Amino acid sequence: MDSGERGGIGHAHSYAVTVHSTQQGRQGWLRAARQRLDRERAERATPIPRSRPERLLEAKRRLEEDLAIEQRANASYEAYRARGLMKNGRRLGSNTTPKPYRPPDTPAGKVNLTDPDSKLVHGMRGWVQGYNAQAVCNERHLIVAADVMTASSDFGHVGPMLSAARSELQAAGVNDAPNVVVADAGYWHLEQMNAITGEGVAVLVPPDSSRRKDKPTRPGWNGGAYDFMRSVLATERGSELYKQRAQLIEPIFGHTKHNRGFTRFARRGRAAARTEWRLMAATHNLVKLHQHFTAEPD
């Protein structure tokens, strides 16, 4: 089973198509709060207003909500620091005093007025206003899960996409669970990978991106899980399994974007974009099934 993405797919109206971390400090708390807010917005799936004045009001509301979340998360972090105790009951070291920080008094972010749900995401041809399209496929090139994310990177998506795939398989009456997950380097998320491995599913995600030609190894990504994964991928079996990633997921995105011409969404809003992307996935599967059942036997 493979999970992947190939750049943000923008909608027709744009230019193109956790838990608090006590080890990551203040930025970890702020990041977790933003991620939680993004998940809540995705679950609400609120339609985007057609009226521009209404979208302006929605943009204002979101900016104020972003600021409120940051202020509350920062206050929680300051209270945690003031207690002087970590979650395990140990005292915080005196050498861990964080840098002073004060959230802004007024919203400082940006919201796209055409589609407030969309974000700037990095595609193969640069930055676009849109979404990060995700898909999970099996060894038969059938898409078993599809979703759209607002985060530009793939970091943190391997766990949610595997959960989505399991839910879809269960709903379809398929009891066989995935036994191997392969994904490219952008999906490296050690906590999620360890959780998946703990459930008896092998995970193959290289810590090094093939795009880093001058310095293949990321600074500081040595030893421990990084070297262990490199050693696994260097084995004959590990290399054989990981090579299937490019043979499985890459053709699906290439066919969808270049042969089918799906390079932008036609509707506003994350929920609408998700529906459109899943429709593309469903028709992809229907064509695959049709070809399978109409193929002449060898």
MOLIN-V885122 format. One record per helix or strand. SS is the DSSP state (H for helix, E for strand). FROM is the first residue (numbers start at 0). TO is the last residue. Records with the same first field share a line. If there is no record, write none. Layout:
SS = FROM-TO, FROM-TO
This chain:
E = 1-3, 7-10, 84-84, 90-90, 118-122, 125-136, 142-148, 179-182, 201-204, 264-264
H = 24-43, 51-82, 93-95, 156-170, 184-186, 189-197, 223-233, 235-258, 269-293
